[in-house]
Amino acid sequence: MKLAIAQIKTRAGAFEETARRMVEYSRRAAEQGVELLVFPMAALCGSSPVQPVDREGFMIDLADCVMGLLDELACPCLVPVLTELGDASLPDALLVADGDVTPVAISARLGVAAAGSESSEGAGLPEFSFAGARLGVAFSYEDLDVYNDYEYNVDVIIYLGGYGFSVDDPSSALGSSLTEGRFLKDAETTGSWIVGVGSLGCYDLQVFCGSSFVLAPWGELAAQAPSLEEALLVCDVDPSSEGPLADPLTPEVYDAPLMTWGALSMGLSEACELAGAPGACLVADGSLSSSLAAALATDALGPKRVRVLSAPADAAAEQAVSDLLRSLRIPSDHIARSARGSGEDQELDRDLAQVELAALARETGFLPLGARDKTGRALEGPPGVDASCLNPFGDLYRSDLLSLAHLRNTMSPVIPTQALASFSVPEIDGISEGLGGVEARLNFIDLVLSSYVEWELPLSDIVSERGRAELVTAVIARLRARGDAPRQLGAPSLMMSSRTLGEGMAPFGLAWVDHARPAEGRLAGRLSSLAEKDESQGDAQEQEERPETGVSHEQEVHDLLGYLRDFSAGGVFSPFGASGPSGQGERHGEGPSPFWEGPFSQN
């Protein structure tokens, strides 16, 4: 079967323009004899559902778009969409072929229901024949897990992921990270061809990097599209072949900082385009974060589309700003000098610079950028006046920014040494004791934050793995305190992780605070202890009549803990089942790795 992937950049809901481009790609594919052309998950509908008030009109226009494609597509196509089921939004893929449209996911669910096996574990994923092959479609990592764990008779699994790029999830980079991601194992476990179809562009602040690929069942890379650019990838997929391939590709070495910089650049460029802004403006104060923001804006937009308000705090910072702007070749008429105060009150001066940035943005129409990072948003004090409309680094930790700065300077040394050394470590009690230098302290704080926010490890687990109970507790307590001040999060950020800071915040007004607990004080330990006590008293209970109240106090505690366990997230009676929540648009990391000690992989 000759299969192709149309890795195209679109705007969610721009049905007319997207349909025109789909038809164009289908004609190019038909000229090459393609039997099935697959489009990315976000191409038509984006990565997130529309508001309920808009759903009726959106679905009607989507249906009209699909019916128009039915008449115009030049070859059979698989077109992903977001469908509505009650109040839920579910992903599906429409097989448009032979004058007919088949929603493969809904058809699979209806088939299971008609067979009376709706409750069968592992049932209900698409499985259909096309062009001499058995095809399956996965919309999430959880779907891939089902194909791995259960007997599905498929030759090819098409992965239409709705997850944007995440620093902490190598698999989100698709073909660029095959050596570190999950897909090689998926191919080996299922014995199927894995076709990873990458969306491309910025959708709802998620950034998709493309890098679509075709992987043979025995682990060889048959084809790969480039990252961060459009492509039509055509590949022959032979279900009867047992390998090896005649001309396999060598998987590239995954470079997480480089991919992150590319994703940030593309996300910032599209954010300006979507906002209708001719460029971006920012404050340059000599700090690491503001220097990196200026470098990012210049790389993404070009120096002539960047305006800078120079606001150094002292003479050393003034030299750093001057060196930076000269290295970035930003035109002199695009640089303004802040009319800030005397310098005696630095916080007031920062606020005044932000007021001037707001005036500059209003005058020029440029998009004002902030430079706050995830570490600062999680642990540091109020930002004061903030004129920014976008924080490019708001979902990246400060140690990520250090890595990005070093990466950017390997391309060309634009970030001054003074700026590289200007980062700070949040003031947490005990942070200066036994952790070495400033960078080691920052890495530890960021590791605690990422363990709690992205990996969702309880405080006790973090302490068990990392020690330093008082420091870990203080870091998480500070993060939770930010939940009582929602304005701390500031302007929206490009999503660069599997779980944003807002998702890791405690509910507003929650008084309860966790603390590190020994193993015997954990839920599993208490249940085990009570179970052992029940067993040791079993013989005596059989010989002695129970009181009329029926249950001992220990048994009541045992039952209560059991119910709490079962109804907790991931428990067997959880609303989401044993695997936890899932669904299109939700972002998933792959959890902590023993080789991953910071926001970037060791590579």
Secondary structure, 3 states (H helix, E strand, C coil): CEEEEEECECCCCCHHHHHHHHHHHHHHHHHCCCCEEECCCCCCCCCCCCCHHHHHHHHHHHHHHHHHHHHHCCCCEEEEEEEEECCEEEEEEEEEECCEEEEHHHHHHHHHHHCCCCCCCCCCCCEEEECCEEEEEECCHHHHHHHHHCCCCCCEEEECCCCCCECCEHHHHHHHHCCCCCHHHHHHHHCCEEEECCCEEEECCEEEEECCEEECCCCCEEEECCECCCEEEEEECCCCCCCCCCCCECCCCCCHHHHHHHHHHHHHHHHHHHHCCCCEEEEECCCHHHHHHHHHHHHHHCHHHEEEEECCCCHHHHHHHHHHHHHHCCCHHHEEECCCCCCCCHHHHHHHHHHHHHHHHHHHCCEEECCCCHHHHHHCCCCCCCCCCEECCCCCCHHHHHHHHHHHHHHCCCCCHHHHCCCCCCCCCCCCCCCCCHHHHHHHHHHHHHHHHCCCCCHHHHHHHHCCHHHHHHHHHHHHHHCCCHHHHCCCECECCCCCHHHHCCCCCCCCCCCCCCHHHCHHHHHHHHHHHHHHCHHHHHHCCCCCCCCCHHHHHHHHHHHHHHHCCCCCCCCCCCCCCCCCCCCCCCCCCCCCCCCCCCC
